[in-house]
Amino acid sequence: MKEKITLVKVGGAIVEDPQQLAQLLKDFCAIEGKKVLVHGGGRRATQIATQMGVESQMVNGRRITDASMLQIVTMVYGGLVNKNLVAQLQANGINALGLTGADMNVIRSHKRPPVTVAEPSTDSQSRHKVIDYGFVGDVDGVDGQMLSTLIESGITPVMAPLTHDGQGNILNTNADTIASETAKALAPYYDVTLIFSFEKKGVLSNPDDEESVIPVITREDFSRYVADGTVGGGMIPKLENAFNAIDAGVQQVIITLATAIDGRHGTVIKQ
């Protein structure tokens, strides 16, 4: 029987709120057994980019990462946010190690190719535009064996949303994807619970009602919720990552409030 491990992904909104972050880290430390923390930090990156005179461009919630923005996200994600989290975990008695995908070659990715998307049009003519996301990485693989070696040595990995292409380039990579792919890579070694924590109590059936948490979502439910508009925006890729993890052998995926990461609250994702 495999040992249990809990992987918690914390979003940028929580990372930037000292009170919520302190509570999350306290709860994270209270989780029994082995664990991994994956973090975002997009809002902090946007703040610092503005201070430095670099414009932030977003398309469908995804950041366009040109050369200037790549420098900023590398500094913010791999340095400022990551090392502050590591220091706070050390203060709470957790021997943590901050990692980007380049460290120990733990997450390899490739640069996302430009994509063509349809644009809204007022006439019958279909219009398309090409979006180049820049230095954004799509994950090729995570070295689960290397991570498990660290974990078995008593280390708690704290993973930033940065990967590399093996050619000397750092790439900005979605934190939910990092969490999902890392959980998948650890599944052969552990009984993995993946927790996506953010500012809501779970997946809501009514975005204006904080209590309208959907307790369980299956693939069939997901398709229906997308079709009828119950689920939209950034929740769609989050749920896609959740189902990808389940398909790859992750035992349990939960989407929940950042102050409720004990596994007993939120929305449970099932086949």
PyMOL commands that set and color helices and strands:
alter all, ss='L'
color gray80, all
select helices_A, chain A and resi 12-15+18-30+42-51+67-91+103-105+144-152+175-186+219-228+235-247
alter helices_A, ss='H'
color red, helices_A
select strands_A, chain A and resi 4-10+34-39+57-59+62-64+96-99+107-111+115-119+127-131+137-142+156-159+162-164+170-172+191-198+216-217+252-257+267-269
alter strands_A, ss='S'
color yellow, strands_A
deselect
rebuild
show_as cartoon
